[in-house]
């Protein structure tokens, strides 16, 4: 497992579900769209199916399930609606600000790697005040770079921008697609998920139930590396 007995040089955060509590609002919006085209699924079902997904792929899936022609620019229309919604409705995940400050105090560089667009993350971070903590040039969009998870490219891009090896990075994720992206990138990964929820079967995958558990875990790993 990368980082478990090696150097930690960079912490990379997913956005939705890790820093910003906006995933549910977005998938509810997609559920409305799916029902409009004739796919009878609930908001809860949409949340399970669409979380962590790429908008273009979600549009394709709705078309496949309903047999309807989805507009070619459906993903851009949805993106614009999500951005407008997040300008007023975005909220932080419980404990996000304190967790970020604690990680920074440990002396670890931080970056964000998300499937969200740059415009969407700008809206989310500005509305919640996280733009005071997260520097714009350290925020990377898988959508804008055409590197959506579960491809590893967005995380490899963040490591390259920092000038560190993938094996020296640790990722905090909440989605299966994000965990798979970290695995493919050769990075350690911590999954933020309630203990009663299923998780990917990846030996060595770290797991926490609340963001407050993340800085102590990092401290433990850093202590292990110093003792090695």
Secondary structure, DSSP 8 states (H G I E B T S, - for coil): -TTSSS---EEEE-SBTTTB--HHHHHHHHHHHHHHTT----HHHHHHHHTT--HHHHHHHHHHHH-----TTHHHHHHHHHHHHHHHH--B-TTHHHHHHHHHHTT--EEEEESS-HHHHHHHHHHHTGGGTS-GGGEEETTTTT--TTSSHHHHHHHHHHT--GGGEEEEE-SHHHHHHHHHHT-EEEEE--TTS-----TT-EEESSTHHHHHHHHHHHHHHHH-
